Amino acid sequence: MSTTPLPLVSARAPRPAALQYIVIEGPIGAGKTTLATRLAERWSMQTLFESNADNPFLERVYREAGASSHALAAQLHVALQRERLAHDVAARRAAGVPLVTNFLGERNDLFARLTLSDDELPLFRALAARLAVNGPAPDLVVYLQASPEVLYARIQKRAVPRELHISDAFLRALCDSYNDFFYHYDRAPVLTVGAEHLDLPDSDADLALIAERIETMRGRKESFVKGTSL
């Protein structure tokens, strides 16, 4: 007996028309780049990623628990990279390219406040202001949230050498700073996602849950935690 073959289901789903520029944000270890990559594949978008791999100062900052003579150099390196990336974002958006990134330029100050001394911070802010590019606001920011304990375990598991020096105290301060930043952030809609119980690298079901929540989002600020009705 012959059977009719089932139609193949495309891995790519239609993207909500209003979402042309999405930013995935969150502390180190939250899964920003992974989620950005998978959403871009799902919705046929381009990606543009910030990378700290070529920042020669970061490992020394992490090793010295933030109180480092290299902190200002590390932050200026990041600011220069973000300035270049901001121009790239603006150019792609002007060309109508659907885009997902793993960075938000406005949070330049977040790490600076944790790592710079009181006399270095005003200097950094003055220089960063000269580098700032007034690019387009995202259509949506997805803020990945996780506890310091979960972030620490993920950092240890992936074992990137420069990250292994990050302390539990620094992660706690970083999480608090991110929460405060997004509590006040209002330039774009924000979907806060509890990432602790999501398998972002491998679970198609978890990816579908996030995509569905993005597609059905109506307010300026909403939250999603797997297994709840938030």
N, C-alpha and C positions, 0 to 999 in steps of 0.2 A: 504494500500500500504506500503510495507516494504522499508526501506531506508538503504543504506550501511553506517555504522557508520564511522565518520571521524577518521583518525589515530590520536593517542595521540601524542602531541608534547613534546619532552623531555625538561625539564627546564634547562638541561645542554647542552651547545653548545661547539663545538670543540674549543680548545684553540690554538692560533697560535703556531706552534712548537718551534719557537725561544724564546718564553716567558716562561721561567722556574722559574724565580725569579723576582717578581714585588714588588716595594715599593710604597706605597701610603703615601704622605707627605703633610704637610700644617699646618697652625697655629691651635691653640685650637679652636674647634667649626666648623672646616671646613668640617668634615665628613670623616676623614681618616679611622677609624675603621669600620664604616658602609660600605663604598665603598669596603674596603678590604674584608670584610666578604661576601658581595654579589658577588664580582668577583670570590672569591674562590669557592663559591657555583656554580656559572655559569660554571666555567672552571675546576672543580674537583681538586682544589689545597688545600694544607694545609695552615693554618694561624699561624703566630707567632706575638703576640702583646706586645708592650711596655705598661705598666700600671703605672700610678702615684698614684693609690689608696693607696699603702702602703708606700708612701713617707711622713714621719711625719713632714717634714719641709716646704712643699710647701704652705700649707694654710697660714703659718706665713709670707712667702715671698710675697704672693699675697696681704695679708692684709696690709703689710707695704710698698706696692707699689714698690717692687723691692729693695729698700734701706734697706735691712734686715741683721741683724747679723746672720741669719740662711741661707743666700743665698749660702754660700760655702758648708755647709753641704748638702743642697738640691741638688746642682750640683754634689757633689761627690756620693750621693746616686744614682742619675741618671746614672753617669758614670759607677758605679759598676754594675748596672742592665744591661746596654748596653753591657758591657764586657761579661757578662754571655750569653746574647741573641746573641751576635756576634759568640760565639763558637757554639751555637745551629744552627744558620744559616749555618755556615761552615759545620757542620756535616750533616745537612739535604741536602745541596746542593751536598756534596760529595757522598751521597747515591742516588742522582738523584731524590729527592723529589721536585715536583713543589710547589713553596712557594710564599705566599703574606704576606708582613709585613706592619706595620704602622709606621715604623721608619727608619731613615737613620743615620748610625753611624757618618758620617762626620759632621753632624750638631750639635755635642756636644757643639761647641763653640758659637753657635748662642744665646742660652739662657744665657750662662755664660757672654757674653759681655753686656747683658742688666741688669744683676742682681748683678754682682760682682764689688767690688771696684778695683781701679787701682793696689793696692798692692796684692789683692787676685787673680786677673786674671792670672798672671804668675805662681802662685803656683798651681792653678787648672790645667792650661795647662800642666805643668810639670808632675803632677800626672796622668792626663788623658792620656798623651802620653805613660806612662808606662802600662796603662790598655788597650790601643788600640789593637784591633785584626785586622790583615790585611785579612779581609774576601773577598769573591767574590764580584765583582761589580754586581749590578742589571742588568737585561736585559732591564728594563724600570723603570723609576720613573714617577709617576703621581703626579703632584703638584697641589693640590686643593687651589684655590685662592678665597678670599672673602674680602669684605670691613670690616673695624673694626666695623662699625655699625651693619652689618649683624651678625658678629661673636658674638658681645656683646648680641644681641637679642637672639641668639641661646643658649648662655651660661646661660642667665637668664631663658630661657624657660625650659631647662633641669634641672636646679636648683641643681647641685651638690654642696654641701655646701662649699667645699674648693675653688671652682671656682668663687663663687659669690663675692669674694673680688677683682677679677681682674678688674683693672681700664680701662677706655677708653684710657687713655694715654699709658698704657702698651701695649694694643692691637695694637695701632697705631705703636708704636715702633717695636713690634713683626712682624707685617705685612711688614714694611719697611725692617727689617732684613731678612725675608724670601725671599722677592723679590731680594734683593742684593745677597743673598746666591745662589739662583738658576740662577741669571744672570751670575755668574761666574762658576757654577758647570758644569763639563764636563766629569765626570767619566762614566756616562751612559746617554743614551737618556732620554730626559725629555719631557713629554706631560703636558703642563700647562692647567688646566681646570678651567674655571670660574664657581664656585660652587654656586653662589648666587641664581640662578633661577632653580636649580636642586633639585628635591625631591629624594635625595639619599636613604632614608629609605624605601619609599613605591612605587616609580614609576618604573615599569618594563620598560616603554618606555624610561625614562631617563637613566636607566642602559644600555639599548640596544644602546643608542646614544654614550655613553662613550666607550662601548665595541667595537662598530663599528669603532670609531675613533682610538682606540688602534690597532685594526686589520689592519687598512689601513695606519697607520703611516709609513712614509718612511725616514724622515729626523731625525737629531739628536735632534732638538728642534722644537716643534710645539705647537700650541695653539688651544684650542677649547672653544667656548662660544656658548651656546645653542641659536639657532635662527640666527646665523651669519655664514658666509662662511670662517672665519679665519682658 
